[in-house]
Amino acid sequence: MLKFLLSILGVYRLYEKWLWYQVKDRPKPAHIGIILDGNRRWARNRSLDPSMGHYYGADKTEEVLRWCLDLGIKTITLYVFSTENFNRPKREVERLMELFEERLQRLKESRDIHEHKVRVKVIGRINLLPRRLQRIIKEIEAMTNDYDEHFLNLAIAYGGRAEIIDAAKKLVEKVLNGELSIENIDEETFARNLYTSHLPKQDPDLIIRTSGEERLSGFLLYQSAYSELCFIDVYWPEFRRIDLLRAIRTYQSRKRRFGR
């Protein structure tokens, strides 16, 4: 059995290396968005408490960040918790908020974040989150505010429709205050009022969703108009580096014409 497992591991490593050679010299996506799906189903399949899936999923998130940094991906946006997720059982939501606090504290001290100059930002309706979590978010955002080599966005209390509504409200307020003329509102002006306005490239080149589901579920609705979509039939906690490399290879194989 041990020999069999070692042989499988050897084949996996060879395959991963082969994938790396296929993608390494071709243009990679500058901005990857990932919808982290399947934590609870992964846990149920292993007879674990469904909430445990979120903890394994959080470990995977840290691992995937390292992979993306190694690959030279400049911007990563992770869909962590939607506005609709507040409708889940109260205790599950509370445990998730505690998990977010814990992992953001770890990010503050992460060598990867500081060595690679990663600017961390939480996008969404932050005011809906517990005050302790809001405080930690402000701390890590302030700590990394001057970093500009890489960008990590965590979509928490996020909804694509909510983002568009909030951007529209900002524009209306500016018009009412005389700061902006209606005639000057265009796509560029609108984009400057989105949650992602701090990014050098707001629109994700590639969006990956795990768990086999094939929908965006409100993720970056405005920014994803021309994103390449890749749906992967594995749950988030079991997402592998070869899955990421395959998705990038798929992205590289597509002809991006942007309507031209």
C-alpha positions in Angstrom: 0.0 0.0 0.0 2.8 2.4 0.9 4.6 1.7 -2.4 1.3 2.3 -4.2 0.7 5.7 -2.5 4.3 6.8 -3.2 3.9 5.9 -6.8 0.7 7.9 -7.0 2.4 10.8 -5.4 5.3 10.6 -7.8 2.9 10.6 -10.8 1.1 13.6 -9.3 4.3 15.6 -9.0 5.3 14.8 -12.5 1.9 15.9 -13.8 2.1 19.1 -11.8 5.6 19.8 -13.2 4.3 19.1 -16.7 1.4 21.6 -16.2 3.8 24.2 -14.9 6.0 23.9 -18.0 2.9 24.4 -20.2 1.8 27.6 -18.5 4.9 29.3 -17.2 6.0 31.1 -20.4 2.6 32.1 -21.6 0.6 35.2 -20.5 -1.0 34.5 -17.1 -4.1 36.2 -15.8 -3.3 39.4 -13.9 -6.4 39.1 -11.8 -8.0 35.8 -10.7 -11.3 35.6 -8.8 -12.2 32.5 -7.0 -15.6 31.5 -5.6 -14.8 29.2 -2.7 -17.6 26.7 -2.8 -18.3 23.3 -1.2 -16.8 23.5 2.3 -19.9 22.1 4.1 -20.5 19.3 1.5 -16.8 18.3 1.7 -17.2 17.9 5.5 -20.5 16.0 5.3 -18.9 13.5 2.9 -16.3 12.8 5.6 -18.9 12.5 8.4 -17.7 15.7 9.9 -19.7 18.6 11.4 -20.5 20.7 8.3 -19.0 23.8 10.0 -15.6 22.1 10.1 -15.4 22.4 6.4 -15.0 26.1 6.8 -11.8 25.6 8.9 -10.3 23.3 6.3 -11.4 25.7 3.6 -9.6 28.5 5.4 -6.4 26.5 5.4 -6.8 26.0 1.7 -7.2 29.7 1.2 -3.8 30.4 2.7 -2.3 27.7 0.6 -3.8 29.0 -2.7 -2.5 32.5 -1.9 1.0 31.1 -1.8 0.5 29.3 -5.1 -0.7 32.5 -6.7 2.2 34.5 -5.4 4.6 31.8 -6.7 3.0 32.1 -10.1 3.3 35.8 -10.2 -0.5 36.5 -10.1 -0.8 40.2 -9.2 -4.4 40.3 -7.9 -6.6 37.7 -6.2 -10.2 38.2 -5.2 -11.8 35.5 -3.1 -15.5 35.2 -2.6 -15.7 34.3 1.0 -19.1 35.2 2.4 -22.1 36.7 0.6 -24.8 39.0 1.9 -27.2 36.0 1.4 -25.0 33.9 3.7 -26.3 35.9 6.7 -29.5 33.8 6.2 -27.7 30.7 7.4 -28.2 29.3 11.0 -27.2 31.9 13.6 -24.6 29.7 15.2 -22.9 28.9 11.9 -22.7 32.6 11.0 -21.2 33.4 14.4 -18.6 30.7 14.0 -17.7 32.0 10.6 -17.2 35.5 12.0 -14.9 34.1 14.6 -13.0 32.2 11.9 -12.6 35.4 9.9 -11.3 37.2 12.9 -8.7 34.5 13.6 -7.5 34.2 10.0 -7.3 38.0 9.5 -5.1 38.2 12.6 -2.9 35.5 11.1 -2.7 37.5 7.9 -1.5 40.5 9.8 1.6 38.5 10.8 2.0 36.5 7.6 5.5 36.5 6.1 3.9 36.0 2.6 1.9 39.2 3.0 4.8 41.4 4.0 7.6 39.9 1.9 5.5 40.1 -1.3 4.0 43.5 -0.4 0.4 42.3 -0.6 -2.2 44.9 -0.1 -5.2 43.3 1.8 -8.7 44.7 1.5 -12.1 43.4 2.5 -14.8 44.3 0.0 -18.5 44.3 0.8 -20.9 45.8 3.2 -18.4 45.9 6.1 -20.9 47.7 8.3 -22.9 44.4 8.6 -20.0 42.6 10.3 -19.4 42.4 14.0 -17.5 45.4 15.4 -14.5 43.4 16.5 -14.1 42.0 13.0 -14.5 45.5 11.5 -11.7 46.7 13.8 -9.3 43.9 12.6 -10.2 44.6 9.0 -9.3 48.3 9.5 -6.0 47.3 11.1 -4.8 45.0 8.3 -6.0 47.4 5.6 -4.0 50.2 7.3 -1.0 48.0 7.8 -0.8 47.0 4.1 -2.2 50.2 2.6 1.1 51.2 1.0 1.8 47.8 -0.5 1.3 47.6 -4.3 3.1 44.6 -5.6 0.2 42.3 -5.1 -3.5 42.6 -4.1 -5.6 40.3 -2.0 -9.3 41.1 -1.9 -11.6 39.2 0.5 -15.3 39.5 -0.5 -17.0 39.3 2.9 -20.7 40.4 3.3 -20.4 40.9 -0.4 -23.1 40.9 -3.1 -22.7 42.0 -6.7 -26.1 43.7 -6.8 -25.3 45.4 -3.4 -22.0 46.7 -4.9 -23.8 48.2 -7.9 -26.5 49.8 -5.7 -23.8 51.2 -3.4 -21.9 52.6 -6.3 -25.1 54.2 -7.7 -25.8 55.8 -4.3 -22.3 57.3 -4.3 -22.8 58.8 -7.7 -26.2 60.2 -6.8 -24.8 61.8 -3.7 -22.0 63.4 -5.7 -24.5 64.8 -8.2 -26.7 66.2 -5.4 -23.6 67.8 -3.8 -22.6 69.4 -7.1 -19.4 67.4 -7.3 -20.4 65.5 -10.5 -22.6 66.2 -13.5 -24.9 63.5 -14.8 -23.5 64.0 -18.3 -20.1 63.0 -17.1 -21.2 59.6 -15.7 -19.7 56.9 -17.9 -18.3 53.4 -17.4 -15.0 54.7 -16.1 -16.7 57.0 -13.6 -19.0 54.2 -12.4 -16.0 51.8 -11.9 -14.3 54.4 -9.7 -17.1 54.0 -7.2 -17.1 50.2 -7.0 -15.6 48.3 -4.0 -12.7 47.3 -6.3 -11.7 50.9 -7.3 -8.4 50.6 -5.5 -7.1 47.9 -7.9 -4.8 48.5 -10.9 -7.1 46.0 -12.8 -10.6 45.7 -11.5 -11.9 43.2 -14.0 -10.8 39.6 -13.3 -9.3 37.8 -16.3 -10.3 34.4 -14.9 -13.0 33.4 -12.4 -12.8 29.9 -10.9 -15.6 28.3 -9.0 -15.2 25.0 -7.1 -17.7 22.3 -6.2 -19.1 21.8 -9.7 -21.7 24.5 -9.5 -21.9 26.6 -12.7 -23.0 30.1 -11.7 -21.5 33.3 -10.4 -23.9 33.8 -7.5 -23.5 37.5 -7.7 -19.7 37.6 -7.7 -18.3 40.7 -9.3 -21.3 41.2 -11.5 -20.1 44.5 -13.1 -16.4 43.5 -13.3 -16.9 40.0 -14.8 -18.5 41.0 -18.1 -15.6 39.6 -20.1 -14.0 37.3 -17.6 -13.1 33.7 -18.6 -15.0 31.3 -16.4 -13.7 27.9 -15.2 -15.9 25.6 -13.1 -14.1 22.8 -11.3 -15.7 19.7 -9.9 -13.9 19.5 -6.6 -14.9 21.0 -3.3 -12.8 23.9 -2.1 -10.9 22.1 0.7 -9.6 19.6 -1.8 -8.6 22.1 -4.5 -5.1 21.3 -5.7 -2.3 23.2 -7.3 -2.9 21.1 -10.5 -6.5 22.4 -10.5 -5.2 26.0 -10.5 -2.6 25.2 -13.2 -5.3 23.6 -15.3 -7.6 26.6 -15.0 -4.7 28.9 -16.0 -4.0 26.6 -19.0 -7.7 26.8 -20.0 -7.5 30.6 -19.7 -4.4 30.6 -21.9 -6.1 28.5 -24.6 -9.1 30.8 -25.1 -9.3 33.6 -27.6 -10.2 36.8 -25.8 -11.8 39.2 -28.3 -13.8 41.5 -25.9 -16.6 41.7 -28.5 -14.3 42.7 -31.3 
